Amino acid sequence: MRKENSQWNLPLKAEYRKWSKTLIRERIGKDTLLDQYLITDPDYCINPDTLVLYQFQHQPLLGEYKSVIFDRRKGIVLSRRSSSALFTAFSRRNLLAGLEFQRYLARRFNFRGSNVIATGRLAYFSTRSYNRGNIDWIALHRMVDASDLSISSLAFKTIDYNYCFIFDQCSRYIGTQLSRSLTYNHVLFKLIHTHLQDSLGWQVKQPKGQSLIDQADYFFPSPVTDDHQLKDAVMELLQQKQLRYINELSDYYELPFLRQADYPIFHFSCRLDTLY
């Protein structure tokens, strides 16, 4: 049977536009009308078309699938990999300095919590801190609205086709965590924008999108301004990574003097800011 839309490979009938973990268990494997939208992909990678990811780590769906991903082009993806495995792979492959930079930048600008993996134009939000392991995820750049259903439940609506994804048993502070996460993503975009403009002369225009990442009403008040430069943060992070490497090397080869030599090693390993 042919799918309803070549660009949106998810069911568009009204009764299939609302999803939750409970509805996934009730429908997947039981409703034959959904079979055309189901795929299994052992090599699935988180990408800009990912909408949400529901984890079933402790009670696998159909006895074998640890994650169910809604991807607007691929369809409903069943994966044997956990949500933490999928996002760890994403962070290593796509993020500047991996998750360490996310944590470092959040601490530097006093953003509490670890609920978002952000790039400035992409933002993936976890219903609980991603340090907790296997949790559900929402692509905020694909959502246009977020509504409280209860103190620990939240519903997100997609930009296209009015899809609704419900998440239960979240943190009781889920609303504040969402607001802080959107603000963090916005600050990261401003840092990159300022760096590209001041350092390289690139004129980067602020997109006027419909998604949550562009809706200032959801942002948490923040004192961070455009004066902060991404270069300084990156250099500090690289120095920390260098220090960790030297410490591990020192312990492995039992050469404690390497710790004292860390500063000159790092200094001479960096290219000097000079034309000569």
Solvent accessible surface area in square Angstrom, and as a share of the most:
residue,aa,sasa,rsa
1,M,191,0.85
2,R,221,0.81
3,K,59,0.25
4,E,85,0.38
5,N,44,0.22
6,S,90,0.58
7,Q,107,0.47
8,W,8,0.03
9,N,29,0.15
10,L,0,0.00
11,P,2,0.01
12,L,26,0.13
13,K,106,0.45
14,A,85,0.66
15,E,106,0.48
16,Y,17,0.06
17,R,72,0.26
18,K,104,0.44
19,W,0,0.00
20,S,10,0.06
21,K,68,0.29
22,T,84,0.49
23,L,39,0.19
24,I,0,0.00
25,R,86,0.31
26,E,97,0.44
27,R,38,0.14
28,I,0,0.00
29,G,51,0.49
30,K,147,0.62
31,D,36,0.19
32,T,105,0.61
33,L,93,0.46
34,L,1,0.00
35,D,76,0.39
36,Q,48,0.21
37,Y,3,0.01
38,L,37,0.18
39,I,60,0.30
40,T,74,0.43
41,D,28,0.14
42,P,98,0.61
43,D,112,0.58
44,Y,2,0.01
45,C,61,0.37
46,I,4,0.02
47,N,36,0.18
48,P,66,0.42
49,D,23,0.12
50,T,3,0.02
51,L,2,0.01
52,V,1,0.00
53,L,0,0.00
54,Y,1,0.00
55,Q,25,0.11
56,F,8,0.03
57,Q,52,0.23
58,H,155,0.69
59,Q,130,0.58
60,P,47,0.29
61,L,4,0.02
62,L,94,0.47
63,G,65,0.63
64,E,72,0.32
65,Y,17,0.07
66,K,72,0.30
67,S,0,0.00
68,V,0,0.00
69,I,0,0.00
70,F,0,0.00
71,D,1,0.01
72,R,40,0.15
73,R,97,0.36
74,K,87,0.37
75,G,0,0.00
76,I,0,0.00
77,V,0,0.00
78,L,10,0.05
79,S,2,0.01
80,R,132,0.48
81,R,84,0.31
82,S,14,0.09
83,S,0,0.00
84,S,39,0.25
85,A,38,0.29
86,L,4,0.02
87,F,5,0.02
88,T,50,0.29
89,A,30,0.23
90,F,5,0.02
91,S,3,0.02
92,R,195,0.71
93,R,117,0.43
94,N,84,0.43
95,L,17,0.08
96,L,100,0.50
97,A,32,0.25
98,G,15,0.15
99,L,35,0.17
100,E,31,0.14
101,F,6,0.03
102,Q,8,0.03
103,R,87,0.32
104,Y,17,0.06
105,L,0,0.00
106,A,13,0.10
107,R,155,0.57
108,R,90,0.33
109,F,22,0.09
110,N,120,0.61
111,F,19,0.08
112,R,167,0.61
113,G,55,0.53
114,S,23,0.15
115,N,7,0.04
116,V,13,0.07
117,I,2,0.01
118,A,1,0.01
119,T,42,0.25
120,G,2,0.02
121,R,83,0.30
122,L,42,0.21
123,A,0,0.00
124,Y,2,0.01
125,F,0,0.00
126,S,0,0.00
127,T,9,0.05
128,R,76,0.28
129,S,31,0.20
130,Y,25,0.10
131,N,95,0.48
132,R,158,0.58
133,G,24,0.23
134,N,37,0.19
135,I,12,0.06
136,D,11,0.06
137,W,7,0.02
138,I,1,0.00
139,A,1,0.01
140,L,0,0.00
141,H,17,0.08
142,R,51,0.18
143,M,0,0.00
144,V,50,0.28
145,D,45,0.23
146,A,16,0.12
147,S,47,0.30
148,D,102,0.53
149,L,97,0.48
150,S,60,0.39
151,I,115,0.59
152,S,30,0.20
153,S,13,0.08
154,L,5,0.02
155,A,9,0.07
156,F,1,0.00
157,K,82,0.35
158,T,4,0.02
159,I,56,0.28
160,D,55,0.29
161,Y,79,0.30
162,N,93,0.48
163,Y,0,0.00
164,C,21,0.13
165,F,0,0.00
166,I,22,0.11
167,F,2,0.01
168,D,79,0.41
169,Q,151,0.67
170,C,5,0.03
171,S,14,0.09
172,R,154,0.56
173,Y,134,0.51
174,I,4,0.02
175,G,36,0.34
176,T,62,0.36
177,Q,44,0.20
178,L,8,0.04
179,S,20,0.13
180,R,35,0.13
181,S,6,0.04
182,L,0,0.00
183,T,5,0.03
184,Y,9,0.04
185,N,1,0.01
186,H,49,0.22
187,V,5,0.03
188,L,6,0.03
189,F,19,0.08
190,K,46,0.19
191,L,2,0.01
192,I,55,0.28
193,H,42,0.19
194,T,11,0.06
195,H,41,0.18
196,L,37,0.18
197,Q,68,0.30
198,D,93,0.48
199,S,61,0.39
200,L,101,0.50
201,G,49,0.47
202,W,146,0.51
203,Q,143,0.63
204,V,45,0.26
205,K,179,0.76
206,Q,78,0.35
207,P,56,0.35
208,K,193,0.82
209,G,37,0.36
210,Q,122,0.54
211,S,6,0.04
212,L,0,0.00
213,I,7,0.03
214,D,36,0.19
215,Q,48,0.22
216,A,72,0.56
217,D,143,0.74
218,Y,56,0.21
219,F,43,0.18
220,F,66,0.27
221,P,116,0.73
222,S,42,0.27
223,P,122,0.77
224,V,16,0.09
225,T,69,0.40
226,D,71,0.37
227,D,123,0.64
228,H,62,0.28
229,Q,53,0.23
230,L,17,0.08
231,K,102,0.43
232,D,75,0.39
233,A,1,0.01
234,V,29,0.17
235,M,79,0.35
236,E,75,0.34
237,L,2,0.01
238,L,80,0.40
239,Q,69,0.31
240,Q,74,0.33
241,K,73,0.31
242,Q,41,0.18
243,L,80,0.40
244,R,123,0.45
245,Y,130,0.49
246,I,5,0.03
247,N,38,0.20
248,E,108,0.48
249,L,53,0.26
250,S,3,0.02
251,D,85,0.44
252,Y,167,0.64
253,Y,126,0.48
254,E,142,0.64
255,L,69,0.34
256,P,91,0.57
257,F,122,0.51
258,L,26,0.13
259,R,96,0.35
260,Q,143,0.64
261,A,28,0.22
262,D,16,0.08
263,Y,143,0.54
264,P,55,0.34
265,I,61,0.31
266,F,23,0.09
267,H,78,0.35
268,F,163,0.68
269,S,73,0.47
270,C,43,0.26
271,R,222,0.81
272,L,109,0.54
273,D,136,0.71
274,T,64,0.37
275,L,172,0.85
276,Y,232,0.88
